[in-house]
Amino acid sequence: MFPVGPAPWPRLRVLWALWALLVVLLAPWRLWAIQETQECTWQVVLNNLESVGKNDAIDHFVDQELYTVDKVFDLLVDAPIDRDEVRGLGADEWERPWSCTLLGSGHLLTISLQTYLGFPYYLKINYSCTGEVSSEALVRKGHLTGLKPVVLVTFQSPVNFHRWKIEQLQIQMEAAPFRSPAERCDAEEMCLMSWYTPMPIKNGSVVMRVDVSSNGLGPFIPNKRFHVNINGFLERGRDHELQFTVGNELFHLIPRHFVNVPSRPLWYTVDQTPVLILGGIPEEKAILLTDTNFKDFFLVELSIDSCWVGSFYCPQASFTATIYDAIATESTLFIRQNQLIYYFTGTYTTLYENSHGSERWVRVLANECIKRLCPVHFHSNGSEYVMALTAGKNEGYVHFGTITDGLVSFKLLPRDRSVCNAILVDNCSITWAVFIAGDYNLLMLVEIVGPTSSKYFQVVSYDLVSDYLVVLYTIPEFIPDARGLEFLMILGTESYTNFPMVPKGMSYNPYNNLLLIWGNFLLQSFNSENFIYLADFPKELSIKYLVNSFRGDMAIVTENEEIWYLLEGSYQVYQLFPSKAWEVYISLQVLQQSSRYAPNETMVTLFYEDNKLYQLVYLIDHPHGRLIKRLMPVEQLLMYQQISKEYVLERQGSHLTLSFSNFCPFTVMRLQELPNPQIYTRQERYRAQPPHVLEPWGFHSENSLAVYQGLVYYLLSLHSKYDKPYADPVHDPTWRWWKNKKQDQDYYFYLANNWRSAGGVHVDMTSYEKIYDLKAENELPERIFLDKGTSYSFSVFLTTRKPEVQHGPSFQVLSPVDLAVVLADPDCIEAMVKEKVLVNRNSVLFWVTLSDKRSCFDQGISGHHLMKTSMLVKVLGSSGHCFQNTNRGPRMQSNLMVPVLIGCPPGKRLAFDITYTLQYNRVQNKHYFDCVKVDPEMPCFLFRDIFRAATC
C-alpha cells in the first residue's frame, strides 16, 4: 500500500480525538478572528475571443494569431489616441509599410496602415466564498460595492538570451466588468457578470505568472497566483477543436493507473517550463500533461512506436509500456521507455521559427542502452540540458544533451576515455549525474566493483572545458555511528555501524553550493569534498527522490512513501508523514468535512510551486476516483509536532492544567527599512487601466474590451520598440504616445463628463504609464542583482521572549537573540550586521548590509552569464520552531533565503544626455555631424568630441 493519509480512515483512539479538539481550542485568539471572516478566493480562467461572456467556457493557451481591432479604433475619431503613433509611424513615414510577427504564422506579414492588433485571449475573473451557494450573486455584490480585481502579469525571461533580450517585465491591469449577453434576464438588472482583462503575450516568453489582488473595496479576498502558460503541444484541427500533437487524449482516469502505484519525481527546468509531464502509469505508454501546474491536467497516450531493441550488449529482462523517466524543458519533452529515449519539440513561434516544432516523437540514441535520464534543473549559456546514463557497451559514459531553441543534440562524455578507465578500475557504473552549469562541471556518482566483488562508491568530477576528471570523494562503506548527535562531520576517525551505505542519487543547489548524496542516508557538503552525515534520517529507510525548492528547504520521499522535510542550513530532519502530527491534521480535516482528503488515497508526486510544497494525490472517494492537487501543510505539521512533544501537566489546586513550551526565541519578527526594490530586482512594470465607458452601470461592451486589448498591445509594443541598449531622452517609452495630445487633456475630460466621447469610450492618458516608484512590501524580494560593489541593506526587528536584561563585560547590554547571515560565496559577497538592543521594548534591531566585493563578475552583456549565489538570514536556535499566523495559515519565520545574481544585471543601459551633447557639439566644438539617414532617436556624434553619459 502507498497511502498518504492514515489507512484505514481514522478510527482514532479517544485520546487523539480529544487531542485534535484541544489543539483547536487552544489556538490563539487571532486565529479565531481570522476564521470568523468569510474565506473567499479568486477564480481565473482563460477565454478566447469567441468565449467572452460564456459562463462555463475554459480555453487553453495555444499559439494563435493576433487579431485586428482597427474597426473599433476607427470609431475613436475625437480621442486622445494619436492615430499615426498607434500605427507606429511618424507623419513623414506614411509611404513606408511596416511588419509584425503574428503568433502562429511563423513568418513576417506586411500589415496595412489601418490595422490595429489585439491579443487572442482574455482572463475571466470571478471569486467564490465558503458557505455561499450563488457565486453570481457574490460577483454582483462585489461590483456594487466597488470591487475591481487588479491583475499583475509577469513574463518569464527566455532561456536563449542570445536571441531575446533578458528583462524582468510586468504589466499591471485593472479588470473591466462585463455583463454576459448569453441569456436574457428580466428579473435582475445585471444578470450574470464577470471581470475581464487582456491576456498579453510577449515574444520570448512562454511562461506567465498572473497575480490577482483586490483594489481594497468590497469583500476581503486574499491575493492569489495563477500560472498561465502557452501549450505548444496543442493545435487546432480541421474542426477547430484542440488536439494533442504528442498523442491522443484519454478521457477516463482508471483506478489501476494510480491506486497503490509508487509515486515518482516531477522533473523540469525550474521557472522556464510551460508544460509539465509525469510518467509512471503502469503498463501504459501514457503521461499526465499540464500547462497550469496541475490546476488541471490531461491524460495523454503517446504516439510512440514502443520498440524493444534487446541485444547481447543491452539485456532486457522484460518489456513494458510504462514511461519511466519524463523531463520537461522550455520547449521540449523527453521520455524513457525501456532502454529507448524520445523527445518532442513543441510549436512555439514566440521562441523560434515554426519549423523547429516536431511532427512526431523522435527516437534518439537508438543504438544505445539507456538505463536512466537525469534532469538538469537550471539552464545556462542560452541552453537547457538533459543527461542519459548508459549501460552495456558504453557503460561508464554519459550522453550529454543540449537543447537550444528546440534543437536537440547529444555528445558522449568524457570525450577521450570512459570514467572507468580514467579512475583506473575495470568495472564501474554511473548511478547518477549532476551538471553544475555555472562551472561547466559534471559530478557523477560511480559504483565500483572491486577485485573481491565488493562494491563501493565515489563522487567523480569531470570538467567539460579542460576534459579533466578527478575523484572528489569516496563514500564510506558503512553508515557512521552518530552516538545520539544530530549530525556528524566525516573525518575518517569516526566509528561505523554494520549498516552498509547504499547511495542512490545526488542533488545540487547552485544558489548555496549544497551537494546532497542520498540513499539510506543523507550526506551534505558545501564544497563537494568535506561531508556531514545527518543522523536524524533513519538508516532503515531508503530515499526514492528529493524535491528541492532551491529557496532553502526540501522534501524527501522514501521507497515506502514516507515524507520527510529538511531546512537547508540546519541538521534536523523532520518526519511529516506518517506522524502523530499528520493524524491530528487529518482529524481536523474530518471535522471540517474537507473534500480534499479521503479514506483511501495514493500520492502520485510531490513538487514545489511558489515556495510551497504540493501533492498530486489520487482520491478514491467515489467509483471512478479523482486526481487533485493540494497543499502539503508543512507549517501546521511542524507546529503540531512541537506541541505534541513539549507539554506538561501542572496541578493548580484540585485540577490539572496543560502548558506548552515554545522554543521560538522571539515573539515578533519584522523586516524594516527595505529599499525600493526595482533597482535591485530590475523589474520593469507598466500600468494599464480599461478605458472609461459611458454606460450607467459601468459595464463594458465587446467593443470597449477590444479597445482595451489594442491599448495594452500598443503599450507593450512601445516598450519593445524603445528598449534599446541606450536610454531614451525621456526614460519613459510612453511619452511619445501622448506627446501631441497632452495639451488637449482637459478637452477630452470635458467630453467624457458630458457623455460625448466618440465611440462611447474615454481613454485617460494618465492610465497608461511606466511605474518607477514601486515600494517594498516588508519582505525580501524574490531575487536581487548586485554588480560592481553595489549593496543591499535592510533591518530585522525582533521582540524576544526573555524579559531579563543580560550584561556582559563593562556593563554592556547583551542581545538576548542572535542573528546569523550565511553567505554561499564569501569570496564574492560580504555581509555586515550591526545590532542595537532596545531594552525598554525587550527587542533587538539588526541592520544587515549585503555588498558585492567586485571580485566575481565578467565583462558580459547585460543579463548574460550571471553568477548564482545566495544569502541566508536566520535567527539562531529558531529553525523549525517559529511560525507567524496569517490569513492563509501559519508561515514559517526565521529562515530567510534570498538568491543573489552577480554580474551586469538585465536592463542596464547607457544613458546619453543627448540634449546637452548636441548643444555642446554645436556651441563648443563648432560642428555637428548628421547621420546619412536621419533618425531622431539615434543622433550621430563625432566620438572624439566630449559627450555626457551615465548608466541606469
C-alpha positions, 0 to 999 in steps of 0.5 A: 500500500502507498497511502498518504493519509492514515489507512484505514480512515481514522478510527482514532483512539479517544485520546487523539480525538480529544487531542485534535479538539484541544489543539483547536481550542487552544489556538490563539485568539487571532486565529479565531478572528481570522476564521470568523471572516468569510474565506473567499478566493479568486477564480481565473480562467482563460477565454478566447475571443469567441468565449467572452461572456460564456459562463462555463467556457475554459480555453487553453493557451495555444499559439494563435494569431493576433487579431485586428481591432482597427474597426473599433479604433476607427470609431475613436475619431475625437480621442486622445489616441494619436492615430499615426503613433498607434500605427507606429509611424511618424507623419513623414513615414506614411509611404513606408509599410511596416511588419509584425510577427503574428503568433502562429504564422511563423513568418513576417506579414506586411500589415496595412496602415489601418490595422490595429492588433489585439491579443487572442485571449482574455482572463475571466475573473470571478471569486467564490466564498465558503458557505455561499451557494450563488457565486453570481450573486457574490460577483454582483455584490462585489461590483456594487460595492466597488470591487475591481480585481487588479491583475499583475502579469509577469513574463518569464525571461527566455532561456536563449538570451542570445536571441531575446533580450533578458528583462524582468517585465510586468504589466499591471491591469485593472479588470473591466466588468462585463455583463454576459449577453448569453441569456436574457434576464428580466428579473435582475438588472445585471444578470450574470457578470464577470471581470475581464482583462487582456491576456498579453503575450510577449515574444520570448516568453512562454511562461506567465505568472498572473497575480490577482489582488483586490483594489481594497473595496468590497469583500476581503479576498486574499491575493492569489497566483495563477500560472498561465502558460502557452501549450505548444503541444496543442493545435487546432484541427480541421474542426477547430477543436484542440488536439494533442500533437504528442498523442491522443487524449484519454478521457477516463482516469482508471483506478489501476493507473494510480491506486497503490502505484509508487509515486515518482519525481516531477522533473523540469527546468525550474521557472522556464517550463510551460508544460509539465509531464509525469510518467509512471502509469503502469503498463501504459505508454501514457503521461499526465500533461499540464500547462497550469501546474496541475490546476488541471491536467490531461491524460495523454497516450503517446504516439510512440512506436514502443520498440524493444531493441534487446541485444547481447550488449543491452539485456532486457529482462522484460518489456513494458509500456510504462514511461519511466523517466519524463523531463520537461524543458522550455520547449521540449519533452523527453521520455524513457521507455525501456532502454529507448529515449524520445523527445518532442519539440513543441510549436512555439513561434514566440521562441523560434521559427515554426519549423523547429516544432516536431511532427512526431516523437523522435527516437534518439540514441537508438543504438544505445542502452539507456538505463536512466535520464537525469534532469538538469534543473537550471539552464545556462549559456542560452541552453537547457540540458538533459543527461542519459546514463548508459549501460552495456557497451558504453557503460561508464559514459554519459550522453550529454544533451543540449537543447537550444531553441528546440534543437536537440543534440547529444555528445558522449562524455568524457570525450577521450576515455570512459570514467572507468578507465580514467579512475583506473578500475575495470568495472564501474557504473554511473548511478547518477549525474549532476551538471553544475552549469555555472562551472561547466562541471559534471559530478557523477556518482560511480559504483565500483566493483572491486577485485573481491566483488565488493562494491563501493562508491565515489563522487567523480568530477569531470570538467567539460572545458579542460576534459579533466576528471578527478575523484572528489570523494569516496563514500564510506562503506558503512553508515557512521555511528552518530552516538545520539548527535544530530549530525556528524562531520566525516573525518575518517576517525569516526566509528561505523555501524554494520549498516552498509551505505547504499547511495542512490542519487545526488542533488545540487543547489547552485544558489548555496553550493549544497551537494546532497548524496542520498540513499539510506542516508543523507550526506551534505557538503558545501564544497563537494569534498568535506561531508556531514552525515545527518543522523536524524534520517533513519538508516532503515529507510531508503530515499526514492527522490528529493524535491528541492525548492532551491529557496532553502528547504526540501522534501524527501520521499522514501521507497515506502512513501514516507515524507520527510522535510529538511531546512537547508542550513540546519541538521534536523530532519523532520518526519511529516508523514506518517506522524502523530502530527499528520493524524491530528491534521487529518482529524481536523480535516474530518471535522471540517468535512474537507473534500480534499482528503479521503479514506483511501488515497495514493500520492502520485508526486510531490513538487514545489510551486511558489515556495510551497510544497504540493501533492498530486494525490489520487482520491478514491472517494467515489467509483471512478476516483479523482486526481487533485492537487493540494497543499502539503501543510508543512507549517501546521505539521511542524507546529503540531509536532512541537506541541505534541512533544513539549507539554506538561501537566501542572496541578493548580489546586484540585485540577490539572492544567496543560502548558506548552513550551515554545522554543521560538526565541522571539515573539515578533519578527519584522523586516524594516527599512527595505529599499525600493526594490526595482533597482535591485530586482530590475523589474520593469512594470507598466500600468494599464487601466480599461478605458472609461465607458459611458454606460450607467452601470459601468459595464463594458461592451465587446467593443470597449474590451477590444479597445482595451486589448489594442491599448495594452498591445500598443503599450507593450509594443512601445516598450519593445520598440524603445528598449534599446541598449541606450536610454531614451531622452525621456526614460519613459517609452510612453511619452511619445504616445501622448506627446501631441495630445497632452495639451488637449487633456482637459478637452477630452475630460470635458467630453467624457463628463458630458457623455460625448466621447466618440465611440462611447469610450474615454481613454485617460492618458494618465492610465497608461504609464511606466511605474518607477516608484514601486515600494517594498512590501516588508519582505525580501524580494524574490531575487536581487542583482548586485554588480560592481560593489553595489549593496543591499541593506535592510533591518530585522526587528525582533521582540524576544521572549526573555524579559531579563536584561543580560550584561556582559563585560563593562556593563554592556547590554547583551542581545538576548537573540542572535542573528546569523547571515550565511553567505554561499560565496564569501569570496564574492559577497560580504555581509555586515550586521550591526545590532542595537538592543532596545531594552525598554521594548525587550527587542533587538534591531539588526541592520544587515548590509549585503555588498558585492566585493567586485571580485566575481563578475565578467565583462558580459552583456547585460543579463548574460552569464550571471553568477548564482549565489545566495544569502541566508538570514536566520535567527539562531536556535529558531529553525523549525520552531517559529511560525507567524499566523496569517490569513492563509495559515501559519508561515514559517519565520526565521529562515530567510533565503534570498538568491543573489545574481552577480554580474551586469544585471538585465536592463542596464543601459547607457544613458546619453544626455543627448540634449546637452551633447548636441548643444555642446557639439554645436556651441563648443566644438563648432560642428555637428555631424548628421547621420546619412539617414536621419533618425531622431532617436539615434543622433550621430556624434563625432566620438572624439568630441566630449559627450555626457553619459551615465548608466541606469 
